[in-house]
Amino acid sequence: MSDDVVVIAAGCTGRMGSFLTSNPGLASRFTRTVEFADHPVEELVLITESMCETHRYELDPRTLDALAAHYTSMTRNASLATAGPPAVSSRRGPTARPSG
């Protein structure tokens, strides 16, 4: 029966290490690890643009430049996950207007 269960735990590398060592035997239950490289600024802008399009927001071209500058200025550390900047930016409020 345990072969039918898949559990996925996701987070920043450092925090995942802490999580897996927080309980004896927990690490042995996760048999595969996948680490993703940080996205370059250009990809973060594309991710944000895609997220906006999904919600039918139309970005002003100046917004893309502002996003690139914003992402460039952000400090990358353990509290900022791989795709964190677009998610953080979208929670702060729309940087676009609804299309249509």
Jmol script that loads the backbone (N, CA, C; Angstrom):
load data "model"
ATOM      1  N   MET A   1       0.815  -1.194   0.000  1.00  0.00           N
ATOM      2  CA  MET A   1       0.000   0.000   0.000  1.00  0.00           C
ATOM      3  C   MET A   1       0.858   1.257   0.000  1.00  0.00           C
ATOM      4  N   SER A   2       1.983   1.259   0.701  1.00  0.00           N
ATOM      5  CA  SER A   2       2.807   2.472   0.762  1.00  0.00           C
ATOM      6  C   SER A   2       3.408   2.821  -0.595  1.00  0.00           C
ATOM      7  N   ASP A   3       3.449   1.874  -1.535  1.00  0.00           N
ATOM      8  CA  ASP A   3       3.932   2.159  -2.879  1.00  0.00           C
ATOM      9  C   ASP A   3       2.968   3.046  -3.658  1.00  0.00           C
ATOM     10  N   ASP A   4       1.741   3.176  -3.173  1.00  0.00           N
ATOM     11  CA  ASP A   4       0.721   3.971  -3.855  1.00  0.00           C
ATOM     12  C   ASP A   4       0.682   5.423  -3.378  1.00  0.00           C
ATOM     13  N   VAL A   5       1.529   5.790  -2.440  1.00  0.00           N
ATOM     14  CA  VAL A   5       1.491   7.130  -1.849  1.00  0.00           C
ATOM     15  C   VAL A   5       2.715   7.925  -2.292  1.00  0.00           C
ATOM     16  N   VAL A   6       2.467   9.158  -2.730  1.00  0.00           N
ATOM     17  CA  VAL A   6       3.550  10.066  -3.086  1.00  0.00           C
ATOM     18  C   VAL A   6       3.409  11.306  -2.219  1.00  0.00           C
ATOM     19  N   VAL A   7       4.491  11.684  -1.563  1.00  0.00           N
ATOM     20  CA  VAL A   7       4.501  12.894  -0.749  1.00  0.00           C
ATOM     21  C   VAL A   7       5.584  13.803  -1.303  1.00  0.00           C
ATOM     22  N   ILE A   8       5.207  15.051  -1.556  1.00  0.00           N
ATOM     23  CA  ILE A   8       6.161  16.029  -2.063  1.00  0.00           C
ATOM     24  C   ILE A   8       6.301  17.136  -1.023  1.00  0.00           C
ATOM     25  N   ALA A   9       7.525  17.406  -0.625  1.00  0.00           N
ATOM     26  CA  ALA A   9       7.823  18.513   0.277  1.00  0.00           C
ATOM     27  C   ALA A   9       8.689  19.484  -0.510  1.00  0.00           C
ATOM     28  N   ALA A  10       8.324  20.741  -0.507  1.00  0.00           N
ATOM     29  CA  ALA A  10       9.057  21.722  -1.312  1.00  0.00           C
ATOM     30  C   ALA A  10       9.418  22.924  -0.466  1.00  0.00           C
ATOM     31  N   GLY A  11      10.595  23.460  -0.731  1.00  0.00           N
ATOM     32  CA  GLY A  11      11.052  24.653  -0.024  1.00  0.00           C
ATOM     33  C   GLY A  11      12.473  24.964  -0.393  1.00  0.00           C
ATOM     34  N   CYS A  12      12.995  26.023   0.189  1.00  0.00           N
ATOM     35  CA  CYS A  12      14.388  26.413  -0.038  1.00  0.00           C
ATOM     36  C   CYS A  12      15.313  25.336   0.506  1.00  0.00           C
ATOM     37  N   THR A  13      16.462  25.174  -0.113  1.00  0.00           N
ATOM     38  CA  THR A  13      17.388  24.096   0.241  1.00  0.00           C
ATOM     39  C   THR A  13      17.706  24.063   1.731  1.00  0.00           C
ATOM     40  N   GLY A  14      18.075  25.200   2.305  1.00  0.00           N
ATOM     41  CA  GLY A  14      18.434  25.242   3.727  1.00  0.00           C
ATOM     42  C   GLY A  14      17.282  24.857   4.633  1.00  0.00           C
ATOM     43  N   ARG A  15      16.125  25.364   4.334  1.00  0.00           N
ATOM     44  CA  ARG A  15      14.954  25.060   5.157  1.00  0.00           C
ATOM     45  C   ARG A  15      14.528  23.599   5.000  1.00  0.00           C
ATOM     46  N   MET A  16      14.675  23.066   3.793  1.00  0.00           N
ATOM     47  CA  MET A  16      14.326  21.660   3.597  1.00  0.00           C
ATOM     48  C   MET A  16      15.288  20.768   4.380  1.00  0.00           C
ATOM     49  N   GLY A  17      16.555  21.149   4.412  1.00  0.00           N
ATOM     50  CA  GLY A  17      17.525  20.387   5.206  1.00  0.00           C
ATOM     51  C   GLY A  17      17.142  20.373   6.677  1.00  0.00           C
ATOM     52  N   SER A  18      16.735  21.529   7.182  1.00  0.00           N
ATOM     53  CA  SER A  18      16.291  21.615   8.585  1.00  0.00           C
ATOM     54  C   SER A  18      15.053  20.758   8.815  1.00  0.00           C
ATOM     55  N   PHE A  19      14.119  20.822   7.865  1.00  0.00           N
ATOM     56  CA  PHE A  19      12.896  20.029   7.972  1.00  0.00           C
ATOM     57  C   PHE A  19      13.221  18.535   8.020  1.00  0.00           C
ATOM     58  N   LEU A  20      14.080  18.080   7.119  1.00  0.00           N
ATOM     59  CA  LEU A  20      14.382  16.649   7.031  1.00  0.00           C
ATOM     60  C   LEU A  20      15.151  16.133   8.237  1.00  0.00           C
ATOM     61  N   THR A  21      15.898  17.009   8.908  1.00  0.00           N
ATOM     62  CA  THR A  21      16.638  16.570  10.100  1.00  0.00           C
ATOM     63  C   THR A  21      15.867  16.845  11.389  1.00  0.00           C
ATOM     64  N   SER A  22      14.666  17.394  11.281  1.00  0.00           N
ATOM     65  CA  SER A  22      13.879  17.733  12.468  1.00  0.00           C
ATOM     66  C   SER A  22      13.293  16.511  13.166  1.00  0.00           C
ATOM     67  N   ASN A  23      13.244  15.393  12.471  1.00  0.00           N
ATOM     68  CA  ASN A  23      12.650  14.189  13.025  1.00  0.00           C
ATOM     69  C   ASN A  23      13.492  12.994  12.588  1.00  0.00           C
ATOM     70  N   PRO A  24      14.012  12.213  13.530  1.00  0.00           N
ATOM     71  CA  PRO A  24      14.826  11.057  13.153  1.00  0.00           C
ATOM     72  C   PRO A  24      14.057  10.132  12.204  1.00  0.00           C
ATOM     73  N   GLY A  25      14.676   9.772  11.110  1.00  0.00           N
ATOM     74  CA  GLY A  25      14.062   8.867  10.148  1.00  0.00           C
ATOM     75  C   GLY A  25      13.272   9.559   9.052  1.00  0.00           C
ATOM     76  N   LEU A  26      13.012  10.852   9.203  1.00  0.00           N
ATOM     77  CA  LEU A  26      12.218  11.555   8.196  1.00  0.00           C
ATOM     78  C   LEU A  26      12.953  11.613   6.854  1.00  0.00           C
ATOM     79  N   ALA A  27      14.238  11.920   6.883  1.00  0.00           N
ATOM     80  CA  ALA A  27      15.009  12.036   5.641  1.00  0.00           C
ATOM     81  C   ALA A  27      14.981  10.736   4.839  1.00  0.00           C
ATOM     82  N   SER A  28      14.966   9.606   5.517  1.00  0.00           N
ATOM     83  CA  SER A  28      14.975   8.318   4.792  1.00  0.00           C
ATOM     84  C   SER A  28      13.661   8.061   4.069  1.00  0.00           C
ATOM     85  N   ARG A  29      12.623   8.781   4.400  1.00  0.00           N
ATOM     86  CA  ARG A  29      11.320   8.598   3.744  1.00  0.00           C
ATOM     87  C   ARG A  29      11.222   9.378   2.432  1.00  0.00           C
ATOM     88  N   PHE A  30      12.145  10.315   2.216  1.00  0.00           N
ATOM     89  CA  PHE A  30      12.179  11.082   0.971  1.00  0.00           C
ATOM     90  C   PHE A  30      13.360  10.568   0.158  1.00  0.00           C
ATOM     91  N   THR A  31      13.065   9.785  -0.871  1.00  0.00           N
ATOM     92  CA  THR A  31      14.113   9.081  -1.599  1.00  0.00           C
ATOM     93  C   THR A  31      14.672   9.858  -2.783  1.00  0.00           C
ATOM     94  N   ARG A  32      14.041  10.956  -3.148  1.00  0.00           N
ATOM     95  CA  ARG A  32      14.530  11.751  -4.286  1.00  0.00           C
ATOM     96  C   ARG A  32      14.522  13.220  -3.921  1.00  0.00           C
ATOM     97  N   THR A  33      15.523  13.909  -4.408  1.00  0.00           N
ATOM     98  CA  THR A  33      15.621  15.353  -4.196  1.00  0.00           C
ATOM     99  C   THR A  33      15.845  16.016  -5.546  1.00  0.00           C
ATOM    100  N   VAL A  34      15.096  17.069  -5.807  1.00  0.00           N
ATOM    101  CA  VAL A  34      15.259  17.846  -7.034  1.00  0.00           C
ATOM    102  C   VAL A  34      15.524  19.278  -6.621  1.00  0.00           C
ATOM    103  N   GLU A  35      16.644  19.816  -7.066  1.00  0.00           N
ATOM    104  CA  GLU A  35      16.958  21.216  -6.774  1.00  0.00           C
ATOM    105  C   GLU A  35      16.906  22.018  -8.066  1.00  0.00           C
ATOM    106  N   PHE A  36      16.287  23.170  -7.997  1.00  0.00           N
ATOM    107  CA  PHE A  36      16.162  24.047  -9.150  1.00  0.00           C
ATOM    108  C   PHE A  36      17.066  25.248  -8.968  1.00  0.00           C
ATOM    109  N   ALA A  37      17.735  25.638 -10.029  1.00  0.00           N
ATOM    110  CA  ALA A  37      18.584  26.828  -9.990  1.00  0.00           C
ATOM    111  C   ALA A  37      17.710  28.075  -9.918  1.00  0.00           C
ATOM    112  N   ASP A  38      18.278  29.145  -9.380  1.00  0.00           N
ATOM    113  CA  ASP A  38      17.564  30.418  -9.372  1.00  0.00           C
ATOM    114  C   ASP A  38      17.324  30.869 -10.806  1.00  0.00           C
ATOM    115  N   HIS A  39      16.197  31.493 -11.022  1.00  0.00           N
ATOM    116  CA  HIS A  39      15.891  32.035 -12.345  1.00  0.00           C
ATOM    117  C   HIS A  39      16.627  33.354 -12.552  1.00  0.00           C
ATOM    118  N   PRO A  40      17.168  33.585 -13.749  1.00  0.00           N
ATOM    119  CA  PRO A  40      17.725  34.911 -14.031  1.00  0.00           C
ATOM    120  C   PRO A  40      16.583  35.928 -14.093  1.00  0.00           C
ATOM    121  N   VAL A  41      16.926  37.199 -13.961  1.00  0.00           N
ATOM    122  CA  VAL A  41      15.938  38.275 -13.940  1.00  0.00           C
ATOM    123  C   VAL A  41      15.005  38.215 -15.146  1.00  0.00           C
ATOM    124  N   GLU A  42      15.559  37.955 -16.314  1.00  0.00           N
ATOM    125  CA  GLU A  42      14.735  37.918 -17.529  1.00  0.00           C
ATOM    126  C   GLU A  42      13.630  36.866 -17.419  1.00  0.00           C
ATOM    127  N   GLU A  43      13.961  35.701 -16.847  1.00  0.00           N
ATOM    128  CA  GLU A  43      12.956  34.647 -16.692  1.00  0.00           C
ATOM    129  C   GLU A  43      11.919  35.033 -15.644  1.00  0.00           C
ATOM    130  N   LEU A  44      12.348  35.717 -14.583  1.00  0.00           N
ATOM    131  CA  LEU A  44      11.405  36.163 -13.564  1.00  0.00           C
ATOM    132  C   LEU A  44      10.379  37.126 -14.163  1.00  0.00           C
ATOM    133  N   VAL A  45      10.844  38.006 -15.042  1.00  0.00           N
ATOM    134  CA  VAL A  45       9.930  38.935 -15.710  1.00  0.00           C
ATOM    135  C   VAL A  45       8.945  38.150 -16.580  1.00  0.00           C
ATOM    136  N   LEU A  46       9.443  37.159 -17.321  1.00  0.00           N
ATOM    137  CA  LEU A  46       8.564  36.333 -18.156  1.00  0.00           C
ATOM    138  C   LEU A  46       7.550  35.556 -17.314  1.00  0.00           C
ATOM    139  N   ILE A  47       7.989  35.055 -16.169  1.00  0.00           N
ATOM    140  CA  ILE A  47       7.085  34.331 -15.271  1.00  0.00           C
ATOM    141  C   ILE A  47       5.981  35.271 -14.782  1.00  0.00           C
ATOM    142  N   THR A  48       6.364  36.470 -14.385  1.00  0.00           N
ATOM    143  CA  THR A  48       5.380  37.448 -13.917  1.00  0.00           C
ATOM    144  C   THR A  48       4.411  37.801 -15.027  1.00  0.00           C
ATOM    145  N   GLU A  49       4.946  38.012 -16.214  1.00  0.00           N
ATOM    146  CA  GLU A  49       4.110  38.352 -17.369  1.00  0.00           C
ATOM    147  C   GLU A  49       3.105  37.229 -17.638  1.00  0.00           C
ATOM    148  N   SER A  50       3.564  35.994 -17.555  1.00  0.00           N
ATOM    149  CA  SER A  50       2.688  34.844 -17.767  1.00  0.00           C
ATOM    150  C   SER A  50       1.607  34.767 -16.691  1.00  0.00           C
ATOM    151  N   MET A  51       1.999  35.029 -15.437  1.00  0.00           N
ATOM    152  CA  MET A  51       1.024  35.014 -14.345  1.00  0.00           C
ATOM    153  C   MET A  51      -0.044  36.083 -14.579  1.00  0.00           C
ATOM    154  N   CYS A  52       0.370  37.246 -15.031  1.00  0.00           N
ATOM    155  CA  CYS A  52      -0.587  38.320 -15.309  1.00  0.00           C
ATOM    156  C   CYS A  52      -1.514  37.940 -16.456  1.00  0.00           C
ATOM    157  N   GLU A  53      -0.955  37.361 -17.508  1.00  0.00           N
ATOM    158  CA  GLU A  53      -1.771  36.942 -18.651  1.00  0.00           C
ATOM    159  C   GLU A  53      -2.808  35.901 -18.230  1.00  0.00           C
ATOM    160  N   THR A  54      -2.420  35.007 -17.335  1.00  0.00           N
ATOM    161  CA  THR A  54      -3.343  33.994 -16.838  1.00  0.00           C
ATOM    162  C   THR A  54      -4.571  34.634 -16.209  1.00  0.00           C
ATOM    163  N   HIS A  55      -4.360  35.762 -15.538  1.00  0.00           N
ATOM    164  CA  HIS A  55      -5.457  36.468 -14.863  1.00  0.00           C
ATOM    165  C   HIS A  55      -6.015  37.611 -15.712  1.00  0.00           C
ATOM    166  N   ARG A  56      -5.629  37.584 -16.985  1.00  0.00           N
ATOM    167  CA  ARG A  56      -6.106  38.558 -17.972  1.00  0.00           C
ATOM    168  C   ARG A  56      -5.717  39.997 -17.631  1.00  0.00           C
ATOM    169  N   TYR A  57      -4.507  40.165 -17.097  1.00  0.00           N
ATOM    170  CA  TYR A  57      -3.953  41.494 -16.901  1.00  0.00           C
ATOM    171  C   TYR A  57      -3.070  41.822 -18.089  1.00  0.00           C
ATOM    172  N   GLU A  58      -3.110  43.041 -18.510  1.00  0.00           N
ATOM    173  CA  GLU A  58      -2.300  43.508 -19.631  1.00  0.00           C
ATOM    174  C   GLU A  58      -1.234  44.450 -19.072  1.00  0.00           C
ATOM    175  N   LEU A  59       0.023  44.072 -19.216  1.00  0.00           N
ATOM    176  CA  LEU A  59       1.122  44.871 -18.666  1.00  0.00           C
ATOM    177  C   LEU A  59       1.519  45.995 -19.609  1.00  0.00           C
ATOM    178  N   ASP A  60       1.717  47.155 -19.044  1.00  0.00           N
ATOM    179  CA  ASP A  60       2.294  48.267 -19.784  1.00  0.00           C
ATOM    180  C   ASP A  60       3.773  47.923 -19.996  1.00  0.00           C
ATOM    181  N   PRO A  61       4.342  48.180 -21.159  1.00  0.00           N
ATOM    182  CA  PRO A  61       5.751  47.851 -21.399  1.00  0.00           C
ATOM    183  C   PRO A  61       6.697  48.454 -20.352  1.00  0.00           C
ATOM    184  N   ARG A  62       6.352  49.608 -19.818  1.00  0.00           N
ATOM    185  CA  ARG A  62       7.199  50.218 -18.774  1.00  0.00           C
ATOM    186  C   ARG A  62       7.220  49.375 -17.508  1.00  0.00           C
ATOM    187  N   THR A  63       6.138  48.630 -17.292  1.00  0.00           N
ATOM    188  CA  THR A  63       6.062  47.775 -16.110  1.00  0.00           C
ATOM    189  C   THR A  63       7.096  46.670 -16.182  1.00  0.00           C
ATOM    190  N   LEU A  64       7.316  46.126 -17.372  1.00  0.00           N
ATOM    191  CA  LEU A  64       8.315  45.063 -17.532  1.00  0.00           C
ATOM    192  C   LEU A  64       9.698  45.565 -17.162  1.00  0.00           C
ATOM    193  N   ASP A  65      10.030  46.794 -17.570  1.00  0.00           N
ATOM    194  CA  ASP A  65      11.324  47.380 -17.202  1.00  0.00           C
ATOM    195  C   ASP A  65      11.405  47.600 -15.695  1.00  0.00           C
ATOM    196  N   ALA A  66      10.302  48.063 -15.106  1.00  0.00           N
ATOM    197  CA  ALA A  66      10.274  48.301 -13.658  1.00  0.00           C
ATOM    198  C   ALA A  66      10.423  46.982 -12.894  1.00  0.00           C
ATOM    199  N   LEU A  67       9.781  45.932 -13.391  1.00  0.00           N
ATOM    200  CA  LEU A  67       9.910  44.621 -12.754  1.00  0.00           C
ATOM    201  C   LEU A  67      11.349  44.115 -12.826  1.00  0.00           C
ATOM    202  N   ALA A  68      11.976  44.276 -13.979  1.00  0.00           N
ATOM    203  CA  ALA A  68      13.372  43.843 -14.127  1.00  0.00           C
ATOM    204  C   ALA A  68      14.258  44.582 -13.134  1.00  0.00           C
ATOM    205  N   ALA A  69      14.058  45.884 -12.999  1.00  0.00           N
ATOM    206  CA  ALA A  69      14.852  46.679 -12.042  1.00  0.00           C
ATOM    207  C   ALA A  69      14.569  46.219 -10.610  1.00  0.00           C
ATOM    208  N   HIS A  70      13.308  45.955 -10.328  1.00  0.00           N
ATOM    209  CA  HIS A  70      12.917  45.501  -8.980  1.00  0.00           C
ATOM    210  C   HIS A  70      13.557  44.153  -8.657  1.00  0.00           C
ATOM    211  N   TYR A  71      13.447  43.190  -9.587  1.00  0.00           N
ATOM    212  CA  TYR A  71      14.019  41.866  -9.346  1.00  0.00           C
ATOM    213  C   TYR A  71      15.544  41.923  -9.234  1.00  0.00           C
ATOM    214  N   THR A  72      16.169  42.801 -10.000  1.00  0.00           N
ATOM    215  CA  THR A  72      17.623  42.950  -9.933  1.00  0.00           C
ATOM    216  C   THR A  72      18.046  43.457  -8.560  1.00  0.00           C
ATOM    217  N   SER A  73      17.239  44.328  -7.967  1.00  0.00           N
ATOM    218  CA  SER A  73      17.596  44.931  -6.683  1.00  0.00           C
ATOM    219  C   SER A  73      17.310  44.029  -5.487  1.00  0.00           C
ATOM    220  N   MET A  74      16.543  42.955  -5.703  1.00  0.00           N
ATOM    221  CA  MET A  74      16.173  42.079  -4.589  1.00  0.00           C
ATOM    222  C   MET A  74      17.355  41.233  -4.135  1.00  0.00           C
ATOM    223  N   THR A  75      17.494  41.123  -2.821  1.00  0.00           N
ATOM    224  CA  THR A  75      18.521  40.265  -2.244  1.00  0.00           C
ATOM    225  C   THR A  75      18.025  38.832  -2.295  1.00  0.00           C
ATOM    226  N   ARG A  76      18.846  37.954  -2.841  1.00  0.00           N
ATOM    227  CA  ARG A  76      18.457  36.540  -2.913  1.00  0.00           C
ATOM    228  C   ARG A  76      19.066  35.827  -1.721  1.00  0.00           C
ATOM    229  N   ASN A  77      18.199  35.182  -0.947  1.00  0.00           N
ATOM    230  CA  ASN A  77      18.652  34.422   0.206  1.00  0.00           C
ATOM    231  C   ASN A  77      17.672  33.287   0.453  1.00  0.00           C
ATOM    232  N   ALA A  78      17.824  32.606   1.571  1.00  0.00           N
ATOM    233  CA  ALA A  78      17.000  31.427   1.849  1.00  0.00           C
ATOM    234  C   ALA A  78      15.521  31.750   1.973  1.00  0.00           C
ATOM    235  N   SER A  79      15.171  33.001   2.242  1.00  0.00           N
ATOM    236  CA  SER A  79      13.758  33.325   2.406  1.00  0.00           C
ATOM    237  C   SER A  79      13.085  33.636   1.071  1.00  0.00           C
ATOM    238  N   LEU A  80      13.863  33.697  -0.004  1.00  0.00           N
ATOM    239  CA  LEU A  80      13.306  33.990  -1.321  1.00  0.00           C
ATOM    240  C   LEU A  80      13.463  32.750  -2.186  1.00  0.00           C
ATOM    241  N   ALA A  81      12.377  32.045  -2.385  1.00  0.00           N
ATOM    242  CA  ALA A  81      12.411  30.799  -3.141  1.00  0.00           C
ATOM    243  C   ALA A  81      12.653  31.070  -4.622  1.00  0.00           C
ATOM    244  N   THR A  82      12.864  30.007  -5.378  1.00  0.00           N
ATOM    245  CA  THR A  82      13.199  30.116  -6.792  1.00  0.00           C
ATOM    246  C   THR A  82      12.251  31.011  -7.573  1.00  0.00           C
ATOM    247  N   ALA A  83      10.971  30.796  -7.435  1.00  0.00           N
ATOM    248  CA  ALA A  83      10.012  31.631  -8.165  1.00  0.00           C
ATOM    249  C   ALA A  83       9.358  32.640  -7.239  1.00  0.00           C
ATOM    250  N   GLY A  84      10.043  32.932  -6.140  1.00  0.00           N
ATOM    251  CA  GLY A  84       9.481  33.826  -5.136  1.00  0.00           C
ATOM    252  C   GLY A  84       9.154  35.217  -5.603  1.00  0.00           C
ATOM    253  N   PRO A  85      10.040  35.879  -6.343  1.00  0.00           N
ATOM    254  CA  PRO A  85       9.747  37.270  -6.691  1.00  0.00           C
ATOM    255  C   PRO A  85       8.424  37.478  -7.413  1.00  0.00           C
ATOM    256  N   PRO A  86       8.066  36.681  -8.445  1.00  0.00           N
ATOM    257  CA  PRO A  86       6.762  36.913  -9.066  1.00  0.00           C
ATOM    258  C   PRO A  86       5.608  36.717  -8.096  1.00  0.00           C
ATOM    259  N   ALA A  87       5.715  35.709  -7.232  1.00  0.00           N
ATOM    260  CA  ALA A  87       4.641  35.464  -6.272  1.00  0.00           C
ATOM    261  C   ALA A  87       4.535  36.612  -5.282  1.00  0.00           C
ATOM    262  N   VAL A  88       5.677  37.098  -4.792  1.00  0.00           N
ATOM    263  CA  VAL A  88       5.685  38.217  -3.856  1.00  0.00           C
ATOM    264  C   VAL A  88       5.112  39.452  -4.526  1.00  0.00           C
ATOM    265  N   SER A  89       5.518  39.737  -5.743  1.00  0.00           N
ATOM    266  CA  SER A  89       5.038  40.910  -6.452  1.00  0.00           C
ATOM    267  C   SER A  89       3.545  40.838  -6.715  1.00  0.00           C
ATOM    268  N   SER A  90       3.054  39.659  -7.067  1.00  0.00           N
ATOM    269  CA  SER A  90       1.633  39.547  -7.380  1.00  0.00           C
ATOM    270  C   SER A  90       0.780  39.667  -6.121  1.00  0.00           C
ATOM    271  N   ARG A  91       1.313  39.308  -4.959  1.00  0.00           N
ATOM    272  CA  ARG A  91       0.555  39.461  -3.720  1.00  0.00           C
ATOM    273  C   ARG A  91       0.489  40.914  -3.291  1.00  0.00           C
ATOM    274  N   ARG A  92       1.461  41.721  -3.707  1.00  0.00           N
ATOM    275  CA  ARG A  92       1.485  43.122  -3.330  1.00  0.00           C
ATOM    276  C   ARG A  92       0.433  43.932  -4.077  1.00  0.00           C
ATOM    277  N   GLY A  93      -0.099  43.381  -5.127  1.00  0.00           N
ATOM    278  CA  GLY A  93      -1.128  44.066  -5.874  1.00  0.00           C
ATOM    279  C   GLY A  93      -0.824  44.030  -7.338  1.00  0.00           C
ATOM    280  N   PRO A  94      -1.819  44.196  -8.154  1.00  0.00           N
ATOM    281  CA  PRO A  94      -1.595  44.109  -9.604  1.00  0.00           C
ATOM    282  C   PRO A  94      -0.767  45.277 -10.098  1.00  0.00           C
ATOM    283  N   THR A  95       0.142  44.964 -11.031  1.00  0.00           N
ATOM    284  CA  THR A  95       0.949  45.993 -11.662  1.00  0.00           C
ATOM    285  C   THR A  95       0.451  46.187 -13.087  1.00  0.00           C
ATOM    286  N   ALA A  96      -0.767  45.802 -13.302  1.00  0.00           N
ATOM    287  CA  ALA A  96      -1.332  45.863 -14.645  1.00  0.00           C
ATOM    288  C   ALA A  96      -2.820  46.129 -14.536  1.00  0.00           C
ATOM    289  N   ARG A  97      -3.414  46.371 -15.670  1.00  0.00           N
ATOM    290  CA  ARG A  97      -4.871  46.573 -15.677  1.00  0.00           C
ATOM    291  C   ARG A  97      -5.513  45.394 -16.395  1.00  0.00           C
ATOM    292  N   PRO A  98      -6.733  45.061 -16.004  1.00  0.00           N
ATOM    293  CA  PRO A  98      -7.416  43.956 -16.685  1.00  0.00           C
ATOM    294  C   PRO A  98      -7.562  44.264 -18.170  1.00  0.00           C
ATOM    295  N   SER A  99      -7.355  43.253 -19.008  1.00  0.00           N
ATOM    296  CA  SER A  99      -7.521  43.446 -20.448  1.00  0.00           C
ATOM    297  C   SER A  99      -8.974  43.234 -20.826  1.00  0.00           C
ATOM    298  N   GLY A 100      -9.316  43.750 -21.995  1.00  0.00           N
ATOM    299  CA  GLY A 100     -10.652  43.479 -22.521  1.00  0.00           C
ATOM    300  C   GLY A 100     -11.631  44.515 -22.267  1.00  0.00           C
TER     301      GLY A 100
END
end "model"
wireframe off; spacefill off
backbone 0.3
color backbone group
